[in-house]
Amino acid sequence: MKLAEMYFTDWYHQYVTIEVDDLTEQLKKSIAIHDDDCYALCSSYCNQDGLILFNVLAVGSSWEKCTRGLRAKKMLGTFTVDMVLQSEARLAQATQDMMYKNEDFLKMMDEDTDEDVLKSRLDPRLDLLRDPFYPDIVMTGLLQGNGIAEYAMRITGIKGLFLKGKIAEDPPQDTGVKIDDDVYALLYLDSNEYRLFALFAGDHLNENEQDVMNRIMKETARLGVDFNGISMKS
């Protein structure tokens, strides 16, 4: 199966062996590359711009034999998502050696990212809405004319029941929203697929909108409900 055919949350922060062919040549500064080293054992993270990168833990000659370099202290290199998205890939069962090498590295890569954004990256309900290169960008519905049209939104956090973000593209004027405007979106099901709808959007909410939002926030907090689901109160 190609990496592009997998769901984002299936492989993000997990371990995946990728058939990278001669891309391993780019790792020569870190490890001696043999002619048959066509596979790379990788994990993944997002850089400060939100772009997915694949950190290479080891290389090898087959799906099953891809552990050379695993015990080296440093990563062997990185691949950008466009380099491997159309490559064949298989999920790998985590071992102690993999986790020992990878977990502190991922923590370091994530340390400057908002906790709510990190949580949203692990939410499989958003997988079909994500940009394939920038997973914090999701398609979100805005009212346009007599219907709903979807536009890119960059996730910035979670506020109660809402996924909070900023519009990442310039929508038409009749949406009443412009690029970089704040958006508060609700998740809903449509034909068994999750979609997002911007219930509130714009830099400044009017008095009525702010009142409605406050009432929603107050009631959902009372019930113990937020964007991530229902939390049990003690």
N, CA and C of each residue as an Amber inpcrd file, in Angstrom:
protein
   702
   0.8380000  -1.1900000   0.0000000   0.0000000   0.0000000   0.0000000
   0.8810000   1.2510000   0.0000000   0.4800000   2.2110000  -0.8080000
   1.2350000   3.4640000  -0.8340000   0.9460000   4.2700000   0.4310000
   1.9360000   5.0460000   0.8420000   1.7610000   5.8770000   2.0300000
   0.5580000   6.8050000   1.8680000   0.3540000   7.3150000   0.6550000
  -0.7520000   8.2370000   0.3840000  -2.1180000   7.5810000   0.5820000
  -2.1690000   6.2500000   0.5410000  -3.4310000   5.5320000   0.6950000
  -3.7610000   5.2300000   2.1610000  -2.8180000   5.4920000   3.0420000
  -3.0460000   5.2830000   4.4710000  -3.6370000   6.5430000   5.0940000
  -4.3260000   6.3590000   6.2110000  -4.7970000   7.5120000   6.9710000
  -3.6290000   8.1320000   7.7300000  -3.6650000   9.4540000   7.8530000
  -2.5850000  10.1750000   8.5210000  -2.3120000   9.6290000   9.9240000
  -3.3690000   9.4280000  10.7140000  -3.1580000   8.9890000  12.0940000
  -2.7140000   7.5350000  12.1970000  -2.7510000   6.7920000  11.0840000
  -2.2180000   5.4260000  11.0940000  -0.6980000   5.4370000  11.2340000
  -0.0510000   6.4420000  10.6160000   1.4200000   6.4170000  10.6070000
   2.0780000   7.5950000  11.3200000   1.3620000   8.6700000  11.6020000
   1.9740000   9.8330000  12.2490000   2.4530000   9.4670000  13.6550000
   3.7020000   9.7780000  13.9560000   4.3450000   9.4490000  15.2410000
   4.4580000   7.9430000  15.4650000   4.1640000   7.1470000  14.4500000
   4.3070000   5.6980000  14.5410000   5.5970000   5.2960000  13.8190000
   5.7040000   4.0070000  13.4850000   6.8840000   3.4920000  12.7890000
   6.4310000   2.8600000  11.4820000   7.0850000   3.2310000  10.4190000
   6.6840000   2.7670000   9.1030000   7.9270000   2.4950000   8.2670000
   7.9360000   1.3440000   7.5980000   9.0210000   1.0130000   6.6760000
   8.5880000   1.4310000   5.2800000   9.4380000   2.1920000   4.6080000
   9.0940000   2.7630000   3.3030000  10.0910000   2.2820000   2.2580000
   9.5740000   1.8680000   1.1190000  10.4410000   1.4750000  -0.0020000
  10.8930000   2.7530000  -0.7180000  12.0990000   3.1980000  -0.4050000
  12.5610000   4.5060000  -0.8860000  13.5580000   4.4080000  -2.0350000
  13.9410000   3.1720000  -2.4190000  14.8910000   2.9540000  -3.5200000
  16.1700000   3.7580000  -3.3010000  16.5560000   4.5660000  -4.3000000
  17.8560000   5.2420000  -4.2080000  17.8330000   6.5050000  -3.3390000
  16.7120000   6.8070000  -2.6940000  16.7060000   7.9370000  -1.7610000
  17.6580000   7.7060000  -0.5890000  17.9740000   6.4340000  -0.3250000
  18.9190000   6.1550000   0.7620000  20.3000000   6.7430000   0.4770000
  20.5960000   7.0220000  -0.7880000  21.8780000   7.6460000  -1.1310000
  22.0470000   8.9840000  -0.4120000  20.9390000   9.6270000  -0.0930000
  21.0040000  10.9230000   0.5870000  21.4470000  10.8000000   2.0500000
  21.5510000   9.5580000   2.5330000  21.9050000   9.3290000   3.9330000
  23.3700000   8.9530000   4.1110000  24.1440000   9.0380000   3.0390000
  25.5290000   8.5630000   3.0570000  26.4060000   9.2490000   4.0950000
  26.0820000  10.4810000   4.4490000  26.9020000  11.1800000   5.4390000
  26.7180000  10.5980000   6.8370000  25.6320000   9.8450000   7.0190000
  25.3350000   9.2920000   8.3380000  25.6530000   7.8060000   8.4600000
  25.5890000   7.0900000   7.3270000  25.7840000   5.6440000   7.3620000
  26.2210000   5.1660000   5.9830000  27.0340000   4.1130000   5.9470000
  27.4340000   3.5220000   4.6640000  26.2110000   2.8680000   4.0220000
  25.9570000   3.2160000   2.7820000  24.7900000   2.6990000   2.0720000
  25.2180000   1.6020000   1.1080000  24.5870000   0.4380000   1.2240000
  24.8490000  -0.6830000   0.3350000  23.9180000  -0.6180000  -0.8770000
  24.2840000  -1.3390000  -1.9310000  23.4830000  -1.3050000  -3.1620000
  22.0430000  -1.7540000  -2.9410000  21.8540000  -2.6760000  -1.9940000
  20.4990000  -3.2090000  -1.7780000  19.7450000  -2.5030000  -0.6510000
  20.2890000  -1.4200000  -0.1490000  19.5880000  -0.6540000   0.8890000
  18.5170000   0.2310000   0.2560000  17.3560000  -0.3690000   0.0280000
  16.2600000   0.3400000  -0.6440000  15.0860000   0.6420000   0.2850000
  15.2480000   0.3160000   1.5560000  14.1630000   0.5040000   2.5130000
  14.6340000   1.3850000   3.6660000  13.7100000   2.1630000   4.1980000
  14.0280000   3.0420000   5.3250000  12.9560000   2.8860000   6.4000000
  13.4070000   2.6970000   7.6240000  12.5030000   2.6780000   8.7730000
  12.3760000   4.1070000   9.2850000  11.1580000   4.6220000   9.2740000
  10.9410000   6.0400000   9.5860000   9.8760000   6.2280000  10.6610000
   9.9420000   7.3700000  11.2930000   8.8190000   7.9120000  12.0460000
   8.5100000   9.2640000  11.4060000   7.6860000  10.0820000  12.0400000
   7.3000000  11.3340000  11.3830000   6.9530000  12.4010000  12.4040000
   7.0890000  13.6350000  11.9800000   6.7760000  14.7860000  12.8300000
   6.4720000  15.9720000  11.9260000   6.0220000  17.0670000  12.5100000
   5.7860000  18.2990000  11.7590000   6.8250000  19.3310000  12.1740000
   7.3970000  20.0290000  11.2000000   8.3540000  21.0790000  11.5330000
   7.6110000  22.3400000  11.9770000   8.3460000  23.4130000  12.2230000
   7.7220000  24.6310000  12.7550000   6.7280000  25.2560000  11.7880000
   6.8580000  24.9520000  10.4960000   5.9080000  25.4560000   9.5030000
   4.7050000  24.5350000   9.3400000   4.7190000  23.3990000  10.0580000
   3.6150000  22.4550000   9.9570000   3.7720000  21.4170000   8.8710000
   4.9070000  21.4150000   8.1670000   5.1570000  20.4480000   7.0990000
   5.5740000  19.1130000   7.6980000   5.0250000  18.0180000   7.1520000
   5.4010000  16.6900000   7.6260000   6.7980000  16.3310000   7.1300000
   7.6070000  15.8180000   8.0370000   8.9180000  15.2790000   7.7030000
   9.0060000  13.8610000   8.2610000   9.7670000  13.0180000   7.5750000
   9.9870000  11.6450000   8.0220000  11.4260000  11.5050000   8.4910000
  11.5940000  11.2290000   9.7720000  12.9300000  11.0180000  10.3200000
  13.3210000   9.5540000  10.1650000  14.5140000   9.3320000   9.6430000
  14.9750000   7.9820000   9.3080000  15.7440000   7.3890000  10.4830000
  15.2280000   6.2830000  11.0170000  15.8790000   5.6060000  12.1300000
  16.8810000   4.5600000  11.6610000  16.5770000   3.9010000  10.5170000
  17.4180000   2.8040000  10.0520000  17.1660000   2.5560000   8.5700000
  18.0700000   1.7890000   7.9550000  17.9140000   1.3810000   6.5590000
  18.1030000  -0.1240000   6.4740000  17.7310000  -0.6950000   5.3190000
  17.9000000  -2.1300000   5.1470000  17.5880000  -2.5780000   3.7400000
  17.6680000  -3.8890000   3.5450000  17.5290000  -4.4630000   2.2070000
  16.1520000  -5.0590000   1.9490000  15.2850000  -5.0840000   2.9680000
  13.9470000  -5.6510000   2.7750000  13.0080000  -5.0900000   3.8360000
  11.7220000  -5.4370000   3.6890000  10.7450000  -5.0010000   4.6840000
  11.1160000  -5.5190000   6.0730000  11.5660000  -6.7790000   6.1090000
  11.8500000  -7.4240000   7.3930000  13.2250000  -7.0700000   7.9420000
  14.1690000  -6.7640000   7.0580000  15.5400000  -6.4560000   7.4850000
  15.8280000  -4.9800000   7.2410000  15.3660000  -4.1710000   8.1710000
  15.5280000  -2.7160000   8.0270000  15.8610000  -2.1190000   9.3930000
  16.9860000  -2.5650000   9.9210000  17.3820000  -2.1270000  11.2650000
  18.8140000  -1.6010000  11.3130000  19.4860000  -1.5120000  10.1800000
  20.8810000  -1.0670000  10.2140000  20.9350000   0.4370000  10.4870000
  21.6250000   0.7930000  11.5360000  21.6840000   2.1880000  11.9590000
  20.7400000   2.5180000  13.0930000  19.9070000   1.5430000  13.4870000
  18.8990000   1.8040000  14.5140000  19.5380000   2.1650000  15.8550000
  20.6960000   1.5790000  16.1270000  21.3330000   1.8390000  17.4240000
  22.2760000   3.0410000  17.3940000  22.3890000   3.6590000  16.2340000
  23.1410000   4.9200000  16.1760000  22.3780000   5.9700000  16.9700000
  23.1020000   6.8440000  17.6300000  22.4580000   7.8070000  18.5260000
  21.5850000   8.8010000  17.7630000  22.0620000   9.2670000  16.6220000
  21.3450000  10.2900000  15.8620000  20.5070000   9.6760000  14.7520000
  19.5210000  10.4380000  14.3030000  18.7550000  10.0480000  13.1300000
  19.6770000  10.0430000  11.9120000  19.3670000   9.1770000  10.9520000
  20.2070000   9.0690000   9.7590000  19.9310000  10.1830000   8.7620000
  18.7980000  10.8450000   8.9190000  18.4220000  11.9250000   8.0100000
  16.9200000  12.1150000   8.0170000  16.4300000  12.9130000   7.1010000
  14.9890000  13.1540000   6.9730000  14.5840000  13.1450000   5.5050000
  13.3460000  12.7500000   5.2590000  12.7280000  12.8540000   3.9360000
  11.5160000  13.7770000   4.0660000  11.3040000  14.6110000   3.0750000
  10.0840000  15.4150000   3.0500000   8.9260000  14.5440000   2.5650000
   7.7220000  14.9340000   2.8960000   6.5660000  14.1040000   2.5880000
   6.3920000  13.9070000   1.0840000   6.7260000  14.9170000   0.2750000
   6.5640000  14.7670000  -1.1700000   7.5150000  13.7240000  -1.7460000
   8.6220000  13.4330000  -1.0540000   9.5910000  12.4520000  -1.5220000
   9.0860000  11.0220000  -1.3640000   8.1910000  10.7900000  -0.3980000
   7.8050000   9.4120000  -0.0680000   6.3010000   9.1540000  -0.1270000
   5.4970000  10.1560000  -0.3880000   4.0430000  10.0040000  -0.3100000
   3.5120000   8.9320000  -1.2580000   4.1360000   8.7880000  -2.4180000
   3.6790000   7.7970000  -3.3960000   4.4770000   6.4980000  -3.3330000
   5.2460000   6.3170000  -2.2740000   6.0520000   5.1050000  -2.1040000
   5.2570000   4.0250000  -1.3790000   5.6280000   2.7640000  -1.6460000
   5.0340000   1.6560000  -0.9130000   5.5010000   1.7080000   0.5350000
   4.6020000   1.4110000   1.4540000   4.9390000   1.5160000   2.8720000
   4.1810000   0.4630000   3.6770000   4.8000000   0.0690000   4.7870000
   4.1660000  -0.8650000   5.7140000   4.4090000  -0.3860000   7.1390000
   3.3740000  -0.4810000   7.9610000   3.5360000  -0.1450000   9.3710000
   4.4370000  -1.1750000  10.0340000   5.2980000  -0.7090000  10.9330000
   6.2280000  -1.5850000  11.6400000   5.8520000  -1.6490000  13.1150000
   5.9790000  -2.8310000  13.6920000   5.7230000  -3.0030000  15.1180000
   6.8410000  -2.3540000  15.9190000   6.4760000  -1.4970000  16.8450000
   7.4850000  -0.7870000  17.6370000   8.2810000  -1.7510000  18.5050000
   9.5980000  -1.5330000  18.5590000  10.4740000  -2.2930000  19.4460000
  11.0920000  -1.3340000  20.4620000  11.7320000  -1.8910000  21.4710000
  12.3940000  -1.0630000  22.4740000  13.4590000  -0.1810000  21.8410000
  14.2230000  -0.7310000  20.8860000  15.2660000   0.0570000  20.2240000
  14.6710000   1.2340000  19.4520000  13.5510000   0.9890000  18.7800000
  12.8940000   2.0690000  18.0340000  12.4370000   3.1750000  18.9800000
  11.7550000   2.7820000  20.0420000  11.2160000   3.7740000  20.9780000
  12.3330000   4.5230000  21.6990000  13.3970000   3.8240000  22.0380000
  14.5230000   4.4620000  22.7230000  15.1380000   5.5570000  21.8530000
  15.2410000   5.2820000  20.5680000  15.8500000   6.2600000  19.6610000
  14.8940000   7.3920000  19.3080000  13.6030000   7.0940000  19.2720000
  12.6540000   8.0260000  18.6570000  11.8910000   8.9220000  19.6250000
  11.5630000   8.4170000  20.8110000  10.6120000   9.1380000  21.6610000
  11.1260000  10.5020000  22.1130000  12.3590000  10.5790000  22.5550000
  12.9080000  11.8750000  22.9760000  13.0370000  12.8310000  21.7970000
  13.3510000  12.2730000  20.6320000  13.4570000  13.0930000  19.4220000
  12.1130000  13.7360000  19.0970000  11.0400000  12.9490000  19.1310000
   9.7150000  13.4940000  18.8220000   9.2850000  14.5290000  19.8510000
   9.5770000  14.2810000  21.1170000   9.2420000  15.2640000  22.1530000
   9.9330000  16.5940000  21.8800000  11.1890000  16.5250000  21.4660000
  11.9380000  17.7410000  21.1690000  11.3370000  18.4710000  19.9690000
  10.8950000  17.7220000  18.9590000  10.3040000  18.3330000  17.7710000
   8.9530000  18.9880000  18.0790000   8.2600000  18.4650000  19.0830000
   6.9100000  18.9540000  19.4040000   6.8770000  19.9930000  20.5180000
   7.9990000  20.2440000  21.1690000   7.9700000  20.9990000  22.4220000
   7.4660000  22.4320000  22.2790000   7.5730000  23.0340000  21.1060000
   7.1210000  24.4170000  20.9280000   5.7260000  24.5170000  20.3140000
   5.0430000  23.3860000  20.1960000   3.7200000  23.3560000  19.5640000
   2.6250000  23.3090000  20.6210000   1.5570000  24.0690000  20.3970000
   0.4220000  24.1190000  21.3150000  -0.1170000  22.7130000  21.5850000
  -0.4340000  22.4350000  22.8510000  -0.9030000  21.1070000  23.2460000
  -2.1840000  20.7100000  22.5140000  -3.0780000  21.6640000  22.3120000
  -4.3270000  21.3550000  21.6090000  -4.0750000  21.0120000  20.1450000
  -3.1090000  21.6750000  19.5350000  -2.7480000  21.3500000  18.1530000
  -2.1730000  19.9390000  18.0930000  -1.3270000  19.5880000  19.0540000
  -0.7680000  18.2340000  19.1080000  -1.8810000  17.1970000  19.2480000
  -2.8780000  17.4870000  20.0880000  -4.0060000  16.5700000  20.2510000
  -4.7750000  16.4130000  18.9430000  -4.9620000  17.5150000  18.2320000
  -5.7380000  17.4620000  16.9840000  -5.0380000  16.6130000  15.9260000
  -3.7110000  16.5440000  15.9800000  -2.9710000  15.7180000  15.0190000
  -3.2210000  14.2300000  15.2320000  -3.6610000  13.8650000  16.4160000
  -3.9210000  12.4630000  16.7380000  -5.3920000  12.1000000  16.5900000
  -6.2100000  13.0210000  16.1050000  -7.6590000  12.8200000  15.9940000
  -8.0060000  12.2430000  14.6220000  -8.3660000  10.9550000  14.5450000
  -8.6520000  10.3320000  13.2450000  -9.8880000  10.9000000  12.5510000
 -10.7540000  11.5950000  13.2860000 -11.9550000  12.1730000  12.6740000
 -11.5980000  13.2520000  11.6590000 -10.4030000  13.8090000  11.7750000
  -9.9880000  14.8910000  10.8800000  -9.2010000  14.3950000   9.6720000
  -8.9130000  13.1020000   9.6120000  -7.9870000  12.5940000   8.5940000
  -8.4090000  12.9070000   7.1620000  -9.6920000  12.7610000   6.8590000
 -10.1500000  12.9880000   5.4820000 -10.1950000  14.4710000   5.1230000
 -10.0270000  15.3340000   6.1060000 -10.0920000  16.7780000   5.8770000
  -8.7110000  17.4140000   5.7910000  -7.6700000  16.6420000   6.0720000
  -6.3250000  17.2040000   6.1990000  -5.6510000  17.4410000   4.8530000
  -4.8180000  18.4810000   4.8090000  -3.9140000  18.6790000   3.6870000
  -2.8490000  17.5830000   3.7550000  -2.4900000  16.9550000   2.6210000
  -1.5320000  15.8420000   2.6610000  -0.1230000  16.2430000   3.0670000
   0.1980000  17.5260000   2.9840000   1.5430000  17.9850000   3.3350000
   1.5700000  18.7330000   4.6700000   0.5030000  19.4440000   4.9630000
   0.3960000  20.2440000   6.1880000  -0.8450000  19.7840000   6.9570000
  -0.7260000  18.7870000   7.8240000  -1.9080000  18.1760000   8.4460000
  -2.6680000  19.0690000   9.4160000  -2.0720000  20.1930000   9.8240000
  -2.8100000  21.1410000  10.6670000  -3.7600000  21.9970000   9.8400000
  -3.6930000  21.8730000   8.5270000  -4.6290000  22.5730000   7.6400000
  -5.7490000  21.6050000   7.2610000  -6.9710000  21.9840000   7.5770000
  -8.1310000  21.1290000   7.3320000  -9.1970000  21.9140000   6.5690000
  -9.9810000  21.1950000   5.7860000 -11.0520000  21.8260000   5.0310000
 -12.2530000  22.0600000   5.9470000 -12.7520000  23.2870000   5.9120000
 -13.8240000  23.7020000   6.8200000 -14.9280000  24.3980000   6.0350000
 -16.1670000  24.0650000   6.3290000 -17.2890000  24.6360000   5.6040000
 -17.6350000  26.0450000   6.0510000 -17.8560000  26.9160000   5.0600000
 -18.3360000  28.2810000   5.3010000 -19.6350000  28.4800000   4.5320000
 -20.5380000  29.2680000   5.0960000 -21.7480000  29.6230000   4.3550000
 -21.3780000  30.4730000   3.1550000 -21.8630000  30.0500000   1.9850000
 -21.5990000  30.8020000   0.7570000 -22.8260000  30.6980000  -0.1410000
 -23.4460000  31.8360000  -0.4130000 -24.6710000  31.8160000  -1.2040000
 -25.7450000  31.0250000  -0.4820000 -26.3150000  30.0430000  -1.1920000
 -27.3660000  29.2180000  -0.5980000 -26.8480000  27.8910000  -0.0550000
 -25.5440000  27.7610000   0.0310000 -24.9980000  26.4880000   0.4800000
 -23.7410000  26.6470000   1.3130000 -23.0080000  25.5530000   1.4000000
 -21.7580000  25.5150000   2.1550000 -20.6240000  25.1590000   1.2080000
 -19.5630000  25.9250000   1.2630000 -18.3500000  25.6270000   0.4970000
 -17.1920000  25.4730000   1.4720000 -16.2630000  24.5790000   1.1510000
 -15.1650000  24.2910000   2.0690000 -13.8940000  25.0380000   1.6790000
 -13.2280000  25.5520000   2.6980000 -11.9740000  26.2880000   2.5080000
 -10.9720000  25.8450000   3.5710000  -9.7070000  26.1030000   3.2840000
  -8.6340000  25.6530000   4.1700000  -8.5820000  26.4880000   5.4460000
  -8.4500000  25.7960000   6.5710000  -8.3000000  26.4300000   7.8780000
  -7.0920000  25.8170000   8.5730000  -6.2440000  26.6480000   9.1460000
  -5.0850000  26.1610000   9.9080000  -5.4630000  26.0810000  11.3820000
  -5.3740000  24.8980000  11.9440000  -5.7510000  24.6850000  13.3420000
  -4.7870000  25.4210000  14.2680000  -5.3530000  26.1740000  15.2100000
  -4.5270000  26.8710000  16.2000000  -4.8280000  26.4280000  17.6240000
  -5.9280000  25.7010000  17.8310000  -6.2360000  25.2480000  19.1800000
  -7.6340000  24.6760000  19.2780000  -8.0550000  24.4340000  20.4980000
  -9.3990000  23.9370000  20.7970000 -10.0040000  24.8440000  21.8560000
 -11.2450000  25.2550000  21.6440000 -11.9410000  26.0950000  22.6160000
 -13.2910000  25.4650000  22.9060000 -13.3360000  24.7140000  24.0060000
 -14.5720000  24.0360000  24.3470000 -14.9850000  23.0520000  23.2700000
 -16.1850000  23.2510000  22.7400000 -16.7270000  22.3690000  21.7100000
 -16.1350000  22.6410000  20.3290000 -15.4130000  23.7380000  20.1870000
 -14.9710000  24.2010000  18.8730000 -13.5120000  23.8580000  18.5790000
 -13.2580000  23.5570000  17.3160000 -11.8950000  23.5200000  16.8000000
 -11.5880000  24.9260000  16.3100000 -10.5650000  25.5280000  16.8860000
 -10.2450000  26.9140000  16.5600000  -9.1370000  26.9590000  15.5180000
  -9.2450000  27.9190000  14.5910000  -8.2130000  28.0500000  13.5740000
  -8.2640000  29.3990000  12.8930000  -7.4700000  29.5010000  11.8470000
  -7.4510000  30.7100000  11.0210000  -7.5970000  30.3050000   9.5600000
  -8.3800000  31.0840000   8.8280000  -8.5720000  30.8080000   7.4060000
  -7.2220000  30.8910000   6.6930000  -6.8910000  29.8430000   5.9360000
  -5.5690000  29.7390000   5.3150000  -5.5720000  30.0650000   3.8280000
  -6.7160000  30.4240000   3.2860000  -6.8000000  30.8680000   1.8960000
  -7.8170000  31.9990000   1.8240000  -7.8330000  32.7160000   0.7170000
  -8.7180000  33.8790000   0.5960000 -10.0410000  33.4520000  -0.0330000
 -11.1080000  33.2920000   0.7530000 -12.3900000  32.8750000   0.1850000
 -13.1040000  34.0400000  -0.4970000 -14.1360000  33.7440000  -1.2960000
 -14.8970000  34.8150000  -1.9520000 -15.5280000  35.7760000  -0.9460000
 -15.8140000  36.9820000  -1.4030000 -16.3450000  38.0200000  -0.5150000
 -17.6890000  37.6490000   0.0910000 -18.4850000  36.8510000  -0.6360000
 -19.8270000  36.5670000  -0.1210000 -19.8210000  35.6310000   1.0920000
 -18.6570000  35.1050000   1.4620000 -18.5740000  34.3260000   2.6970000
 -18.4730000  35.2410000   3.9130000 -18.0900000  36.4960000   3.6790000
 -17.9030000  37.4280000   4.7810000 -16.6530000  37.1600000   5.5910000
 -15.7700000  36.3340000   5.0600000 -14.5530000  35.9390000   5.7740000
 -13.3560000  36.1820000   4.8710000 -12.2330000  36.5500000   5.4790000
 -11.0100000  36.7630000   4.7020000  -9.8630000  35.9560000   5.3060000
  -8.7840000  35.8730000   4.5750000  -7.6290000  35.0970000   5.0210000
  -7.1280000  35.6010000   6.3750000  -6.7370000  34.6710000   7.2260000
  -6.2300000  34.9100000   8.5900000  -7.3190000  35.2480000   9.6030000
  -8.5790000  35.2660000   9.1850000  -9.6600000  35.4640000  10.1540000
  -9.7560000  34.2610000  11.0940000 -10.1590000  34.5320000  12.3310000
 -10.3890000  33.4530000  13.2880000 -11.6370000  32.6700000  12.9070000
 -11.5900000  31.3680000  13.1620000 -12.7090000  30.4830000  12.8510000
 -12.9450000  29.5520000  14.0380000 -14.2160000  29.3460000  14.3600000
 -14.6000000  28.3920000  15.3960000 -15.5050000  27.3690000  14.7230000
 -14.9940000  26.1490000  14.5590000 -15.6880000  25.1500000  13.7480000
 -16.1810000  23.9830000  14.5930000 -17.3450000  23.4620000  14.2070000
 -17.9260000  22.2820000  14.8380000 -17.7700000  21.0830000  13.9130000
 -17.5790000  19.9210000  14.5150000 -17.4730000  18.6810000  13.7570000
 -18.8590000  18.0530000  13.6360000 -19.1930000  17.5280000  12.4470000
 -20.4810000  16.8600000  12.2700000 -20.3160000  15.7180000  11.2810000
 -21.2900000  14.8180000  11.2650000 -21.2670000  13.6750000  10.3620000
 -22.1500000  13.9380000   9.1590000 -21.6160000  13.6370000   7.9750000
 -22.3640000  13.7670000   6.7280000 -22.0980000  12.5170000   5.9060000
 -23.1270000  11.6830000   5.7370000 -22.9780000  10.4130000   5.0080000
 -21.8200000   9.5880000   5.5670000 -21.7720000   9.4940000   6.8930000
 -20.7710000   8.7080000   7.6160000 -19.3500000   9.2380000   7.4890000
 -19.2120000  10.4760000   7.0500000 -17.8940000  11.1050000   7.0040000
 -17.9230000  12.3710000   7.8490000 -16.8650000  12.5890000   8.5960000
 -16.7790000  13.7960000   9.4170000 -16.4430000  15.0120000   8.5620000
 -17.1580000  16.1000000   8.8380000 -16.8840000  17.3840000   8.1840000
 -16.8040000  18.4580000   9.2700000 -16.2630000  19.6090000   8.9050000
 -16.2140000  20.7550000   9.8040000 -17.0710000  21.8800000   9.2490000
 -17.7490000  22.5770000  10.1420000 -18.5350000  23.7430000   9.7400000
 -18.2000000  24.9050000  10.6620000 -17.8700000  26.0390000  10.0740000
 -17.5170000  27.2310000  10.8500000 -18.7840000  27.9050000  11.3570000
 -19.0870000  27.6860000  12.6310000 -20.2740000  28.3110000  13.2140000
 -20.0400000  29.7960000  13.4520000 -18.8150000  30.1440000  13.8100000
 -18.4320000  31.5460000  13.9950000 -17.1420000  31.7990000  13.2190000
 -17.1010000  32.9130000  12.5130000 -15.9040000  33.2490000  11.7370000
 -15.7770000  34.7590000  11.6250000 -14.5530000  35.2210000  11.5800000
 -14.3030000  36.6520000  11.4670000 -13.4450000  37.1440000  12.6160000
 -12.7630000  38.2390000  12.3900000 -11.8730000  38.7850000  13.4200000
 -12.6230000  39.2490000  14.6620000 -13.8240000  39.7800000  14.4550000
 -14.5820000  40.3170000  15.5880000 -16.0160000  39.8010000  15.5270000
 -16.4240000  39.0830000  16.5740000 -17.8000000  38.6140000  16.6510000
 -18.6850000  39.7490000  17.1370000 -19.9010000  39.8210000  16.5610000
 -20.8140000  40.8450000  17.0590000 -21.3810000  40.4010000  18.4100000
 -22.1550000  41.2790000  19.0180000 -22.6420000  41.0250000  20.3800000
 -23.4890000  39.7640000  20.4640000 -24.3590000  39.5640000  19.4610000
 -25.2220000  38.3850000  19.4630000 -24.4100000  37.1030000  19.3020000
 -23.4340000  37.1300000  18.3780000 -22.5890000  35.9530000  18.1590000
 -21.7930000  35.6070000  19.4140000 -21.2490000  36.6360000  20.0560000
 -20.4700000  36.4040000  21.2690000 -21.3440000  35.8410000  22.3850000
 -22.5740000  36.3250000  22.4490000 -23.5060000  35.8340000  23.4670000
 -23.8380000  34.3650000  23.2280000 -24.1080000  34.0080000  21.9590000
 -24.4160000  32.6130000  21.6260000 -23.2260000  31.7160000  21.9420000
 -22.0280000  32.1610000  21.5620000 -20.8360000  31.3640000  21.8420000
 -20.6540000  31.1510000  23.3460000 -20.8290000  32.2100000  24.1030000
 -20.6610000  32.0990000  25.5570000 -21.6620000  31.1210000  26.1670000
 -22.8940000  31.1540000  25.6570000 -23.9160000  30.2420000  26.1660000
 -23.5770000  28.7970000  25.8190000 -23.0980000  28.5810000  24.5830000
 -22.6890000  27.2280000  24.1800000 -21.5350000  26.7390000  25.0490000
 -20.5530000  27.6110000  25.2550000 -19.3820000  27.2540000  26.0540000
 -19.7900000  26.9090000  27.4900000 -20.6760000  27.7100000  28.0480000
 -21.1080000  27.5040000  29.4370000 -21.8600000  26.1880000  29.5860000
 -22.7720000  25.9170000  28.6510000 -23.5960000  24.7150000  28.7550000
 -22.7730000  23.4540000  28.5140000 -21.9020000  23.4790000  27.5060000
 -21.0850000  22.2950000  27.2320000 -20.0840000  22.0390000  28.3540000
 -19.5840000  23.1130000  28.9690000 -18.6850000  22.9420000  30.1170000
 -19.4280000  22.2930000  31.2810000 -20.6920000  22.7010000  31.4710000
 -21.5090000  22.1150000  32.5390000 -21.7170000  20.6270000  32.3090000
 -21.8940000  20.2500000  31.0380000 -22.1230000  18.8470000  30.6900000
 -20.8280000  18.0410000  30.6090000 -19.7000000  18.7480000  30.6200000
 -18.4170000  18.0590000  30.5010000 -18.1070000  17.6200000  29.0890000
 -18.5710000  18.3960000  28.1040000 -18.3620000  18.0550000  26.6950000
 -17.4090000  19.0630000  26.0660000 -16.4330000  18.5560000  25.3140000
 -15.5830000  19.4570000  24.5370000 -15.3580000  18.8560000  23.1590000
 -14.4820000  19.4500000  22.3660000 -14.2660000  18.9840000  20.9970000
 -13.7960000  17.5330000  20.9600000 -13.0670000  17.1280000  21.9880000
 -12.5120000  15.7710000  22.0140000 -13.5140000  14.7240000  22.4810000
 -14.7030000  15.1570000  22.9050000 -15.7110000  14.2080000  23.3460000
 -16.2040000  14.5140000  24.7400000 -16.8120000  13.5390000  25.3580000
 -17.3870000  13.7080000  26.6910000 -16.3590000  13.2930000  27.7370000
 -16.1140000  14.1690000  28.6800000 -15.2110000  13.8350000  29.7830000
 -16.0380000  13.5390000  31.0290000 -15.6750000  12.5030000  31.7430000
 -16.3980000  12.1220000  32.9590000 -15.9890000  13.0330000  34.1090000
 -16.9550000  13.6300000  34.7540000 -16.6580000  14.4980000  35.8920000
 -16.6020000  13.6790000  37.1800000 -15.6670000  14.0660000  38.0440000
 -15.5610000  13.3640000  39.3250000 -16.5970000  13.9210000  40.3050000
